Amino acid sequence: MRLTKCFLGSLSIALFTLTSCSDNDDAVQENSLSVPQTYTFERNSATTVDFGGQTSRILMLEELGNYIKGHAAAGTVVDVATLENMYANTNNPFSTSDLNTSGKQLKDKTAASKDYFVNFGGGGSSAEQVEIRSKFEAQFLKANEASQGNIAVAGTAGSYVDGSSTRLFAANGVEPQQILLKGLMGACLMDQVLNNYLSVAVLDESTNRVDNTNKVVVAGKNYTNMEHKWDEAYGYIYGAGGGKFWDSYINQVDADVDFNNVKADIELAFRKGRAAIVANDYAVRDAQIKIIKEQLAKVPAVRAVYYLKSGKAKLITDNGAKAFHALSEAYGFIMALRYTNNPSTDAPYLSKAEVNAILADLEAGTNGFWDVDYLNANIDAMANTIATRFGFTVAQAETVN
C-alpha cells in the first residue's frame, strides 16, 4: 500500500509527546506521555482511530447468537445454511446492508493470528486452524438437531425450558449457542487482540516502525499503520459499544473485589500504549502490551471457574437448563484459554493439549452433562487446575456474579 508523508513528520518527538496524542483537555501526564482520559486520538483536528472491521465482526457474532436464541424461543428450526452464511458472510445473512457488504467475516479471522497460526507459534498450526473452524461449524448442525421439536433428554438433542427462556442442547447436554459465542470470543476476538494486532511482529512489520517514527500515514488515511493495528486490537474489545462480549465480561470480573483492577488496567494500558505509539516510545508501548495480555487472560479464566462451580451448584437442584447452560458457558470460556498469551513465554497460559484435556474431561461422563455424578466428582479438580495456572483461587472466582 502506498504511503504519504504527513506534514507533521518533521516535528520533534517531544512535540508529539506533549500535544499530538489527543485534543482531549482531560489528558494527563504519565511517564512524560500525554494520556487521554478516553480513547480519543487526533491529527490535524481529525480522528486517527478506526476499527470498523472489528465493530462489524462483533455485531456479526451477536447476530449469529441471537439467530439461534430466537429460533429456540419461537420453537422453529435453526437453518444450518444460514449459520454457515453468517460465519463466512455470504448470501446477505445479516439484518443490515452494512454488515452484508462490509467484506468482513468471522471465519477468516478464526484461529488466524500471526503469532499462533500464521507463523505457527504458541503451539498452533494450519491443521489446528482447520480443526478449530470445523468444530464451530459442527455446532451449526448440533443447533439444527436440537431445534427439531424434541425435548432434551440424555442422549437426545432438543429444547429445554428455563423459566421464560428456551435453550437448545445437543445430545450430551452441551449448548451449541454458548460454544459458538464464548468459543469465538476466544478463537476469533481474543486471538486477534493478543496474538495478532498486539504482536510486535505485526506492529513493527516491514517499515511500520520507521514510518510511525516519521509520522508517515497510510495513503488516504489519517493514521500510521502502527496506530491502526493498535486500534484494531482495541476495537475487538470495545468496538461495538454497549458492553458486548469481552467488554461485558471485563466489567463482570472487575465487579469482584479480588479482580477490581482488571478494567482500569486494561483501559489505561490501551490508552497509554496508543499515546506511546504517537510519541514513538516503543518501550512504553511494549510494557502496555504485557499488561493487556496479563489482565485480559484473567477474564476467561475467572469466568470459566465461576461457571464450572455455578454449574455444579445448579446440578443439585436442576440437572437441566440452568446447570447445562452454566456448564456450556464454562466450556466456551475454557476453549478461549487456548488463545491467552503469557507475556513471559509468548504462549498460552494453558496449552492446546491442556485445554483439550479439560474439555474432554468435562464431557467424559456417560451422556456428557447428563452424568451428574461424574461431574460432581470431577468439576472441582478442573476448576482448581485453571485457577492455579492463572494465579488465583477457586474461592476468589466463585464470588464473581
Solvent accessible surface area in square Angstrom, and as a share of the most:
residue,aa,sasa,rsa
1,M,190,0.85
2,R,173,0.63
3,L,63,0.31
4,T,50,0.29
5,K,139,0.59
6,C,12,0.07
7,F,145,0.60
8,L,22,0.11
9,G,18,0.18
10,S,106,0.69
11,L,68,0.34
12,S,66,0.42
13,I,90,0.46
14,A,62,0.48
15,L,65,0.32
16,F,4,0.02
17,T,21,0.12
18,L,112,0.55
19,T,75,0.44
20,S,21,0.14
21,C,3,0.02
22,S,12,0.08
23,D,86,0.44
24,N,33,0.17
25,D,146,0.76
26,D,91,0.47
27,A,32,0.25
28,V,57,0.33
29,Q,108,0.48
30,E,52,0.23
31,N,106,0.54
32,S,83,0.53
33,L,4,0.02
34,S,10,0.06
35,V,0,0.00
36,P,0,0.00
37,Q,86,0.38
38,T,76,0.44
39,Y,28,0.11
40,T,51,0.30
41,F,2,0.01
42,E,47,0.21
43,R,12,0.04
44,N,85,0.44
45,S,98,0.63
46,A,48,0.37
47,T,82,0.48
48,T,4,0.02
49,V,27,0.16
50,D,54,0.28
51,F,46,0.19
52,G,43,0.41
53,G,13,0.13
54,Q,4,0.02
55,T,33,0.19
56,S,15,0.10
57,R,11,0.04
58,I,2,0.01
59,L,54,0.27
60,M,0,0.00
61,L,0,0.00
62,E,51,0.23
63,E,36,0.16
64,L,0,0.00
65,G,2,0.02
66,N,82,0.42
67,Y,41,0.15
68,I,3,0.02
69,K,124,0.52
70,G,37,0.36
71,H,45,0.20
72,A,6,0.05
73,A,79,0.61
74,A,73,0.57
75,G,66,0.63
76,T,63,0.37
77,V,73,0.42
78,V,0,0.00
79,D,65,0.34
80,V,38,0.22
81,A,52,0.40
82,T,33,0.19
83,L,0,0.00
84,E,86,0.38
85,N,30,0.15
86,M,9,0.04
87,Y,1,0.01
88,A,25,0.19
89,N,24,0.12
90,T,63,0.37
91,N,121,0.62
92,N,106,0.55
93,P,25,0.16
94,F,13,0.06
95,S,92,0.60
96,T,64,0.37
97,S,79,0.51
98,D,112,0.58
99,L,10,0.05
100,N,28,0.14
101,T,108,0.63
102,S,35,0.23
103,G,72,0.69
104,K,71,0.30
105,Q,47,0.21
106,L,0,0.00
107,K,61,0.26
108,D,62,0.32
109,K,46,0.20
110,T,0,0.00
111,A,0,0.00
112,A,18,0.14
113,S,0,0.00
114,K,44,0.19
115,D,37,0.19
116,Y,1,0.00
117,F,4,0.02
118,V,91,0.52
119,N,87,0.45
120,F,109,0.45
121,G,26,0.25
122,G,17,0.17
123,G,49,0.47
124,G,7,0.07
125,S,33,0.21
126,S,61,0.39
127,A,74,0.57
128,E,14,0.06
129,Q,38,0.17
130,V,98,0.56
131,E,106,0.47
132,I,19,0.10
133,R,44,0.16
134,S,55,0.36
135,K,69,0.29
136,F,0,0.00
137,E,57,0.26
138,A,45,0.35
139,Q,11,0.05
140,F,1,0.00
141,L,95,0.47
142,K,79,0.33
143,A,0,0.00
144,N,28,0.14
145,E,79,0.35
146,A,0,0.00
147,S,9,0.06
148,Q,96,0.43
149,G,69,0.67
150,N,72,0.37
151,I,120,0.61
152,A,3,0.02
153,V,76,0.44
154,A,49,0.38
155,G,43,0.42
156,T,51,0.30
157,A,14,0.11
158,G,0,0.00
159,S,23,0.15
160,Y,61,0.23
161,V,95,0.54
162,D,24,0.12
163,G,66,0.63
164,S,123,0.79
165,S,42,0.27
166,T,37,0.22
167,R,53,0.20
168,L,8,0.04
169,F,1,0.00
170,A,8,0.06
171,A,41,0.32
172,N,46,0.24
173,G,0,0.00
174,V,11,0.06
175,E,4,0.02
176,P,1,0.01
177,Q,15,0.07
178,Q,9,0.04
179,I,2,0.01
180,L,0,0.00
181,L,22,0.11
182,K,12,0.05
183,G,0,0.00
184,L,0,0.00
185,M,1,0.00
186,G,0,0.00
187,A,0,0.00
188,C,0,0.00
189,L,0,0.00
190,M,0,0.00
191,D,0,0.00
192,Q,1,0.01
193,V,0,0.00
194,L,0,0.00
195,N,0,0.00
196,N,18,0.09
197,Y,15,0.06
198,L,0,0.00
199,S,2,0.01
200,V,70,0.40
201,A,47,0.37
202,V,8,0.05
203,L,0,0.00
204,D,32,0.16
205,E,77,0.34
206,S,105,0.68
207,T,73,0.43
208,N,10,0.05
209,R,97,0.35
210,V,95,0.54
211,D,19,0.10
212,N,0,0.00
213,T,49,0.29
214,N,59,0.30
215,K,0,0.00
216,V,16,0.09
217,V,13,0.07
218,V,7,0.04
219,A,25,0.20
220,G,82,0.79
221,K,102,0.43
222,N,39,0.20
223,Y,17,0.06
224,T,1,0.00
225,N,50,0.26
226,M,0,0.00
227,E,1,0.00
228,H,33,0.15
229,K,42,0.18
230,W,0,0.00
231,D,0,0.00
232,E,20,0.09
233,A,0,0.00
234,Y,33,0.12
235,G,0,0.00
236,Y,1,0.00
237,I,2,0.01
238,Y,32,0.12
239,G,10,0.09
240,A,26,0.20
241,G,39,0.37
242,G,84,0.81
243,G,29,0.27
244,K,53,0.22
245,F,28,0.12
246,W,1,0.00
247,D,18,0.09
248,S,28,0.18
249,Y,25,0.09
250,I,1,0.01
251,N,56,0.29
252,Q,57,0.26
253,V,0,0.00
254,D,25,0.13
255,A,84,0.65
256,D,8,0.04
257,V,117,0.67
258,D,60,0.31
259,F,9,0.04
260,N,85,0.44
261,N,66,0.34
262,V,0,0.00
263,K,66,0.28
264,A,64,0.50
265,D,44,0.23
266,I,0,0.00
267,E,50,0.22
268,L,58,0.29
269,A,1,0.01
270,F,0,0.00
271,R,36,0.13
272,K,20,0.08
273,G,0,0.00
274,R,0,0.00
275,A,2,0.01
276,A,0,0.00
277,I,0,0.00
278,V,4,0.02
279,A,4,0.03
280,N,18,0.09
281,D,45,0.23
282,Y,25,0.09
283,A,79,0.61
284,V,24,0.14
285,R,0,0.00
286,D,52,0.27
287,A,47,0.36
288,Q,9,0.04
289,I,9,0.05
290,K,97,0.41
291,I,60,0.31
292,I,0,0.00
293,K,13,0.06
294,E,54,0.24
295,Q,19,0.08
296,L,0,0.00
297,A,0,0.00
298,K,52,0.22
299,V,0,0.00
300,P,0,0.00
301,A,0,0.00
302,V,0,0.00
303,R,3,0.01
304,A,0,0.00
305,V,0,0.00
306,Y,43,0.16
307,Y,24,0.09
308,L,0,0.00
309,K,39,0.16
310,S,18,0.12
311,G,0,0.00
312,K,43,0.18
313,A,60,0.46
314,K,70,0.29
315,L,8,0.04
316,I,137,0.70
317,T,123,0.71
318,D,38,0.20
319,N,65,0.33
320,G,0,0.00
321,A,2,0.02
322,K,94,0.40
323,A,0,0.00
324,F,0,0.00
325,H,33,0.15
326,A,4,0.03
327,L,0,0.00
328,S,0,0.00
329,E,12,0.05
330,A,0,0.00
331,Y,8,0.03
332,G,0,0.00
333,F,0,0.00
334,I,0,0.00
335,M,17,0.07
336,A,0,0.00
337,L,0,0.00
338,R,8,0.03
339,Y,8,0.03
340,T,0,0.00
341,N,1,0.00
342,N,33,0.17
343,P,32,0.20
344,S,94,0.60
345,T,87,0.51
346,D,91,0.47
347,A,32,0.25
348,P,16,0.10
349,Y,36,0.14
350,L,1,0.00
351,S,46,0.30
352,K,68,0.29
353,A,68,0.53
354,E,60,0.27
355,V,4,0.02
356,N,78,0.40
357,A,61,0.47
358,I,15,0.07
359,L,9,0.04
360,A,60,0.46
361,D,48,0.25
362,L,0,0.00
363,E,56,0.25
364,A,62,0.48
365,G,11,0.10
366,T,102,0.60
367,N,70,0.36
368,G,4,0.04
369,F,0,0.00
370,W,43,0.15
371,D,34,0.18
372,V,31,0.18
373,D,115,0.60
374,Y,57,0.22
375,L,0,0.00
376,N,52,0.27
377,A,84,0.65
378,N,39,0.20
379,I,0,0.00
380,D,65,0.33
381,A,66,0.51
382,M,6,0.03
383,A,0,0.00
384,N,85,0.43
385,T,60,0.35
386,I,0,0.00
387,A,1,0.01
388,T,94,0.55
389,R,105,0.38
390,F,20,0.09
391,G,69,0.66
392,F,18,0.08
393,T,75,0.43
394,V,28,0.16
395,A,65,0.50
396,Q,59,0.26
397,A,0,0.00
398,E,76,0.34
399,T,85,0.49
400,V,2,0.01
401,N,139,0.71
